[in-house]
Amino acid sequence: MDAFRDVWILRGKYVAFILVGESFQRSPAFTVPESAQRWANQVRQEKELAE
């Protein structure tokens, strides 16, 4: 999934994994990879704003 750096296929659905602090967060399962990547980008932005 070159275009979606955080997205993996898990049980036929697309999920994103991102590192937050010292642990990984997993997105809900999505039917399209764009949604999973959008989730990852949003969580990253929220984390940056909180710091």
PyMOL Python script that loads the backbone (N, CA, C, O; Angstrom):
from pymol import cmd

cmd.read_pdbstr("""\
ATOM      1  N   MET A   1       0.850  -1.177   0.000  1.00  0.00           N
ATOM      2  CA  MET A   1       0.000   0.000   0.000  1.00  0.00           C
ATOM      3  C   MET A   1       0.895   1.239   0.000  1.00  0.00           C
ATOM      4  O   MET A   1       0.969   1.958   0.996  1.00  0.00           O
ATOM      5  N   ASP A   2       1.559   1.478  -1.100  1.00  0.00           N
ATOM      6  CA  ASP A   2       2.505   2.574  -1.178  1.00  0.00           C
ATOM      7  C   ASP A   2       1.874   3.943  -0.925  1.00  0.00           C
ATOM      8  O   ASP A   2       2.464   4.777  -0.239  1.00  0.00           O
ATOM      9  N   ALA A   3       0.704   4.176  -1.463  1.00  0.00           N
ATOM     10  CA  ALA A   3       0.063   5.487  -1.322  1.00  0.00           C
ATOM     11  C   ALA A   3      -0.488   5.716   0.089  1.00  0.00           C
ATOM     12  O   ALA A   3      -0.752   6.853   0.480  1.00  0.00           O
ATOM     13  N   PHE A   4      -0.657   4.657   0.830  1.00  0.00           N
ATOM     14  CA  PHE A   4      -1.228   4.759   2.167  1.00  0.00           C
ATOM     15  C   PHE A   4      -0.225   4.174   3.159  1.00  0.00           C
ATOM     16  O   PHE A   4      -0.263   2.982   3.464  1.00  0.00           O
ATOM     17  N   ARG A   5       0.658   5.013   3.649  1.00  0.00           N
ATOM     18  CA  ARG A   5       1.807   4.538   4.433  1.00  0.00           C
ATOM     19  C   ARG A   5       1.437   3.889   5.762  1.00  0.00           C
ATOM     20  O   ARG A   5       2.210   3.086   6.285  1.00  0.00           O
ATOM     21  N   ASP A   6       0.287   4.214   6.312  1.00  0.00           N
ATOM     22  CA  ASP A   6      -0.105   3.678   7.616  1.00  0.00           C
ATOM     23  C   ASP A   6      -1.135   2.567   7.521  1.00  0.00           C
ATOM     24  O   ASP A   6      -1.566   2.038   8.546  1.00  0.00           O
ATOM     25  N   VAL A   7      -1.537   2.203   6.312  1.00  0.00           N
ATOM     26  CA  VAL A   7      -2.685   1.306   6.113  1.00  0.00           C
ATOM     27  C   VAL A   7      -2.229  -0.120   5.814  1.00  0.00           C
ATOM     28  O   VAL A   7      -1.293  -0.351   5.048  1.00  0.00           O
ATOM     29  N   TRP A   8      -2.913  -1.053   6.437  1.00  0.00           N
ATOM     30  CA  TRP A   8      -2.667  -2.476   6.240  1.00  0.00           C
ATOM     31  C   TRP A   8      -4.007  -3.165   6.001  1.00  0.00           C
ATOM     32  O   TRP A   8      -5.054  -2.669   6.418  1.00  0.00           O
ATOM     33  N   ILE A   9      -3.964  -4.293   5.338  1.00  0.00           N
ATOM     34  CA  ILE A   9      -5.176  -5.088   5.153  1.00  0.00           C
ATOM     35  C   ILE A   9      -5.214  -6.137   6.262  1.00  0.00           C
ATOM     36  O   ILE A   9      -4.267  -6.901   6.446  1.00  0.00           O
ATOM     37  N   LEU A  10      -6.308  -6.157   6.984  1.00  0.00           N
ATOM     38  CA  LEU A  10      -6.476  -7.088   8.096  1.00  0.00           C
ATOM     39  C   LEU A  10      -7.855  -7.706   7.984  1.00  0.00           C
ATOM     40  O   LEU A  10      -8.866  -7.014   8.106  1.00  0.00           O
ATOM     41  N   ARG A  11      -7.897  -9.017   7.750  1.00  0.00           N
ATOM     42  CA  ARG A  11      -9.156  -9.750   7.600  1.00  0.00           C
ATOM     43  C   ARG A  11     -10.059  -9.136   6.533  1.00  0.00           C
ATOM     44  O   ARG A  11     -11.273  -9.041   6.716  1.00  0.00           O
ATOM     45  N   GLY A  12      -9.457  -8.721   5.418  1.00  0.00           N
ATOM     46  CA  GLY A  12     -10.231  -8.196   4.303  1.00  0.00           C
ATOM     47  C   GLY A  12     -10.674  -6.753   4.439  1.00  0.00           C
ATOM     48  O   GLY A  12     -11.364  -6.240   3.558  1.00  0.00           O
ATOM     49  N   LYS A  13     -10.299  -6.090   5.512  1.00  0.00           N
ATOM     50  CA  LYS A  13     -10.649  -4.677   5.724  1.00  0.00           C
ATOM     51  C   LYS A  13      -9.356  -3.875   5.833  1.00  0.00           C
ATOM     52  O   LYS A  13      -8.277  -4.435   6.031  1.00  0.00           O
ATOM     53  N   TYR A  14      -9.480  -2.572   5.701  1.00  0.00           N
ATOM     54  CA  TYR A  14      -8.319  -1.687   5.793  1.00  0.00           C
ATOM     55  C   TYR A  14      -8.264  -1.058   7.177  1.00  0.00           C
ATOM     56  O   TYR A  14      -9.247  -0.499   7.662  1.00  0.00           O
ATOM     57  N   VAL A  15      -7.102  -1.160   7.800  1.00  0.00           N
ATOM     58  CA  VAL A  15      -6.895  -0.543   9.107  1.00  0.00           C
ATOM     59  C   VAL A  15      -5.585   0.234   9.079  1.00  0.00           C
ATOM     60  O   VAL A  15      -4.662  -0.103   8.338  1.00  0.00           O
ATOM     61  N   ALA A  16      -5.522   1.275   9.897  1.00  0.00           N
ATOM     62  CA  ALA A  16      -4.308   2.071  10.015  1.00  0.00           C
ATOM     63  C   ALA A  16      -3.713   1.843  11.394  1.00  0.00           C
ATOM     64  O   ALA A  16      -4.426   1.726  12.390  1.00  0.00           O
ATOM     65  N   PHE A  17      -2.397   1.783  11.426  1.00  0.00           N
ATOM     66  CA  PHE A  17      -1.662   1.688  12.687  1.00  0.00           C
ATOM     67  C   PHE A  17      -0.730   2.885  12.750  1.00  0.00           C
ATOM     68  O   PHE A  17       0.028   3.137  11.813  1.00  0.00           O
ATOM     69  N   ILE A  18      -0.784   3.629  13.862  1.00  0.00           N
ATOM     70  CA  ILE A  18       0.136   4.745  14.034  1.00  0.00           C
ATOM     71  C   ILE A  18       0.739   4.687  15.431  1.00  0.00           C
ATOM     72  O   ILE A  18       0.121   4.193  16.373  1.00  0.00           O
ATOM     73  N   LEU A  19       1.941   5.194  15.541  1.00  0.00           N
ATOM     74  CA  LEU A  19       2.641   5.244  16.820  1.00  0.00           C
ATOM     75  C   LEU A  19       2.265   6.531  17.526  1.00  0.00           C
ATOM     76  O   LEU A  19       2.475   7.623  16.997  1.00  0.00           O
ATOM     77  N   VAL A  20       1.710   6.402  18.717  1.00  0.00           N
ATOM     78  CA  VAL A  20       1.341   7.551  19.535  1.00  0.00           C
ATOM     79  C   VAL A  20       2.062   7.398  20.856  1.00  0.00           C
ATOM     80  O   VAL A  20       1.750   6.515  21.655  1.00  0.00           O
ATOM     81  N   GLY A  21       3.023   8.263  21.073  1.00  0.00           N
ATOM     82  CA  GLY A  21       3.853   8.128  22.265  1.00  0.00           C
ATOM     83  C   GLY A  21       4.699   6.878  22.143  1.00  0.00           C
ATOM     84  O   GLY A  21       5.515   6.763  21.229  1.00  0.00           O
ATOM     85  N   GLU A  22       4.512   5.951  23.048  1.00  0.00           N
ATOM     86  CA  GLU A  22       5.274   4.707  23.015  1.00  0.00           C
ATOM     87  C   GLU A  22       4.409   3.499  22.678  1.00  0.00           C
ATOM     88  O   GLU A  22       4.840   2.361  22.867  1.00  0.00           O
ATOM     89  N   SER A  23       3.198   3.730  22.184  1.00  0.00           N
ATOM     90  CA  SER A  23       2.326   2.603  21.837  1.00  0.00           C
ATOM     91  C   SER A  23       1.642   2.866  20.498  1.00  0.00           C
ATOM     92  O   SER A  23       1.554   4.004  20.038  1.00  0.00           O
ATOM     93  N   PHE A  24       1.166   1.797  19.892  1.00  0.00           N
ATOM     94  CA  PHE A  24       0.466   1.897  18.623  1.00  0.00           C
ATOM     95  C   PHE A  24      -1.022   2.045  18.869  1.00  0.00           C
ATOM     96  O   PHE A  24      -1.577   1.481  19.811  1.00  0.00           O
ATOM     97  N   GLN A  25      -1.656   2.821  17.996  1.00  0.00           N
ATOM     98  CA  GLN A  25      -3.107   2.901  17.990  1.00  0.00           C
ATOM     99  C   GLN A  25      -3.592   2.300  16.686  1.00  0.00           C
ATOM    100  O   GLN A  25      -2.963   2.471  15.641  1.00  0.00           O
ATOM    101  N   ARG A  26      -4.697   1.604  16.749  1.00  0.00           N
ATOM    102  CA  ARG A  26      -5.275   0.957  15.578  1.00  0.00           C
ATOM    103  C   ARG A  26      -6.606   1.615  15.268  1.00  0.00           C
ATOM    104  O   ARG A  26      -7.412   1.875  16.162  1.00  0.00           O
ATOM    105  N   SER A  27      -6.821   1.880  13.998  1.00  0.00           N
ATOM    106  CA  SER A  27      -8.083   2.486  13.574  1.00  0.00           C
ATOM    107  C   SER A  27      -9.183   1.438  13.578  1.00  0.00           C
ATOM    108  O   SER A  27      -8.913   0.241  13.684  1.00  0.00           O
ATOM    109  N   PRO A  28     -10.429   1.895  13.461  1.00  0.00           N
ATOM    110  CA  PRO A  28     -11.507   0.943  13.178  1.00  0.00           C
ATOM    111  C   PRO A  28     -11.285   0.341  11.790  1.00  0.00           C
ATOM    112  O   PRO A  28     -10.461   0.849  11.029  1.00  0.00           O
ATOM    113  N   ALA A  29     -11.983  -0.701  11.455  1.00  0.00           N
ATOM    114  CA  ALA A  29     -11.871  -1.319  10.126  1.00  0.00           C
ATOM    115  C   ALA A  29     -12.688  -0.517   9.130  1.00  0.00           C
ATOM    116  O   ALA A  29     -13.835  -0.159   9.398  1.00  0.00           O
ATOM    117  N   PHE A  30     -12.090  -0.237   7.976  1.00  0.00           N
ATOM    118  CA  PHE A  30     -12.748   0.514   6.912  1.00  0.00           C
ATOM    119  C   PHE A  30     -12.809  -0.333   5.654  1.00  0.00           C
ATOM    120  O   PHE A  30     -12.032  -1.275   5.494  1.00  0.00           O
ATOM    121  N   THR A  31     -13.729  -0.001   4.764  1.00  0.00           N
ATOM    122  CA  THR A  31     -13.851  -0.746   3.506  1.00  0.00           C
ATOM    123  C   THR A  31     -12.970  -0.163   2.411  1.00  0.00           C
ATOM    124  O   THR A  31     -12.743  -0.826   1.399  1.00  0.00           O
ATOM    125  N   VAL A  32     -12.465   1.061   2.582  1.00  0.00           N
ATOM    126  CA  VAL A  32     -11.578   1.682   1.596  1.00  0.00           C
ATOM    127  C   VAL A  32     -10.331   2.205   2.300  1.00  0.00           C
ATOM    128  O   VAL A  32     -10.421   2.708   3.420  1.00  0.00           O
ATOM    129  N   PRO A  33      -9.165   2.093   1.656  1.00  0.00           N
ATOM    130  CA  PRO A  33      -7.925   2.519   2.308  1.00  0.00           C
ATOM    131  C   PRO A  33      -7.852   4.022   2.565  1.00  0.00           C
ATOM    132  O   PRO A  33      -7.185   4.452   3.506  1.00  0.00           O
ATOM    133  N   GLU A  34      -8.527   4.824   1.747  1.00  0.00           N
ATOM    134  CA  GLU A  34      -8.504   6.280   1.953  1.00  0.00           C
ATOM    135  C   GLU A  34      -9.055   6.658   3.327  1.00  0.00           C
ATOM    136  O   GLU A  34      -8.540   7.566   3.979  1.00  0.00           O
ATOM    137  N   SER A  35     -10.078   5.978   3.753  1.00  0.00           N
ATOM    138  CA  SER A  35     -10.680   6.276   5.056  1.00  0.00           C
ATOM    139  C   SER A  35      -9.723   5.958   6.193  1.00  0.00           C
ATOM    140  O   SER A  35      -9.614   6.724   7.150  1.00  0.00           O
ATOM    141  N   ALA A  36      -9.039   4.844   6.093  1.00  0.00           N
ATOM    142  CA  ALA A  36      -8.092   4.467   7.143  1.00  0.00           C
ATOM    143  C   ALA A  36      -6.936   5.463   7.203  1.00  0.00           C
ATOM    144  O   ALA A  36      -6.501   5.835   8.293  1.00  0.00           O
ATOM    145  N   GLN A  37      -6.434   5.897   6.051  1.00  0.00           N
ATOM    146  CA  GLN A  37      -5.340   6.867   6.044  1.00  0.00           C
ATOM    147  C   GLN A  37      -5.812   8.219   6.567  1.00  0.00           C
ATOM    148  O   GLN A  37      -5.074   8.908   7.271  1.00  0.00           O
ATOM    149  N   ARG A  38      -7.029   8.595   6.226  1.00  0.00           N
ATOM    150  CA  ARG A  38      -7.587   9.858   6.730  1.00  0.00           C
ATOM    151  C   ARG A  38      -7.690   9.818   8.255  1.00  0.00           C
ATOM    152  O   ARG A  38      -7.398  10.813   8.919  1.00  0.00           O
ATOM    153  N   TRP A  39      -8.100   8.682   8.814  1.00  0.00           N
ATOM    154  CA  TRP A  39      -8.160   8.510  10.273  1.00  0.00           C
ATOM    155  C   TRP A  39      -6.767   8.719  10.872  1.00  0.00           C
ATOM    156  O   TRP A  39      -6.613   9.441  11.857  1.00  0.00           O
ATOM    157  N   ALA A  40      -5.753   8.083  10.271  1.00  0.00           N
ATOM    158  CA  ALA A  40      -4.382   8.199  10.786  1.00  0.00           C
ATOM    159  C   ALA A  40      -3.910   9.650  10.750  1.00  0.00           C
ATOM    160  O   ALA A  40      -3.316  10.135  11.713  1.00  0.00           O
ATOM    161  N   ASN A  41      -4.169  10.332   9.659  1.00  0.00           N
ATOM    162  CA  ASN A  41      -3.760  11.734   9.539  1.00  0.00           C
ATOM    163  C   ASN A  41      -4.453  12.598  10.582  1.00  0.00           C
ATOM    164  O   ASN A  41      -3.828  13.477  11.176  1.00  0.00           O
ATOM    165  N   GLN A  42      -5.731  12.357  10.807  1.00  0.00           N
ATOM    166  CA  GLN A  42      -6.494  13.143  11.774  1.00  0.00           C
ATOM    167  C   GLN A  42      -5.983  12.922  13.199  1.00  0.00           C
ATOM    168  O   GLN A  42      -5.824  13.881  13.954  1.00  0.00           O
ATOM    169  N   VAL A  43      -5.727  11.680  13.565  1.00  0.00           N
ATOM    170  CA  VAL A  43      -5.239  11.388  14.912  1.00  0.00           C
ATOM    171  C   VAL A  43      -3.862  12.026  15.116  1.00  0.00           C
ATOM    172  O   VAL A  43      -3.575  12.571  16.182  1.00  0.00           O
ATOM    173  N   ARG A  44      -3.018  11.954  14.089  1.00  0.00           N
ATOM    174  CA  ARG A  44      -1.696  12.591  14.165  1.00  0.00           C
ATOM    175  C   ARG A  44      -1.812  14.103  14.385  1.00  0.00           C
ATOM    176  O   ARG A  44      -1.108  14.670  15.221  1.00  0.00           O
ATOM    177  N   GLN A  45      -2.700  14.747  13.630  1.00  0.00           N
ATOM    178  CA  GLN A  45      -2.893  16.197  13.765  1.00  0.00           C
ATOM    179  C   GLN A  45      -3.409  16.539  15.148  1.00  0.00           C
ATOM    180  O   GLN A  45      -2.940  17.502  15.756  1.00  0.00           O
ATOM    181  N   GLU A  46      -4.356  15.783  15.657  1.00  0.00           N
ATOM    182  CA  GLU A  46      -4.886  16.039  16.999  1.00  0.00           C
ATOM    183  C   GLU A  46      -3.794  15.914  18.042  1.00  0.00           C
ATOM    184  O   GLU A  46      -3.744  16.701  18.988  1.00  0.00           O
ATOM    185  N   LYS A  47      -2.917  14.933  17.880  1.00  0.00           N
ATOM    186  CA  LYS A  47      -1.811  14.750  18.829  1.00  0.00           C
ATOM    187  C   LYS A  47      -0.862  15.942  18.779  1.00  0.00           C
ATOM    188  O   LYS A  47      -0.416  16.423  19.821  1.00  0.00           O
ATOM    189  N   GLU A  48      -0.551  16.420  17.582  1.00  0.00           N
ATOM    190  CA  GLU A  48       0.345  17.569  17.434  1.00  0.00           C
ATOM    191  C   GLU A  48      -0.265  18.829  18.054  1.00  0.00           C
ATOM    192  O   GLU A  48       0.447  19.617  18.678  1.00  0.00           O
ATOM    193  N   LEU A  49      -1.573  19.023  17.887  1.00  0.00           N
ATOM    194  CA  LEU A  49      -2.234  20.196  18.456  1.00  0.00           C
ATOM    195  C   LEU A  49      -2.271  20.131  19.986  1.00  0.00           C
ATOM    196  O   LEU A  49      -2.237  21.163  20.656  1.00  0.00           O
ATOM    197  N   ALA A  50      -2.339  18.936  20.521  1.00  0.00           N
ATOM    198  CA  ALA A  50      -2.400  18.759  21.980  1.00  0.00           C
ATOM    199  C   ALA A  50      -1.064  19.031  22.652  1.00  0.00           C
ATOM    200  O   ALA A  50      -1.013  19.313  23.849  1.00  0.00           O
ATOM    201  N   GLU A  51       0.003  18.948  21.897  1.00  0.00           N
ATOM    202  CA  GLU A  51       1.339  19.146  22.504  1.00  0.00           C
ATOM    203  C   GLU A  51       1.685  20.595  22.658  1.00  0.00           C
ATOM    204  O   GLU A  51       2.766  20.922  23.148  1.00  0.00           O
TER     205      GLU A  51
END
""", "prot")
cmd.dss("prot")
cmd.show_as("cartoon", "prot")
cmd.util.cbc("prot")
cmd.orient("prot")
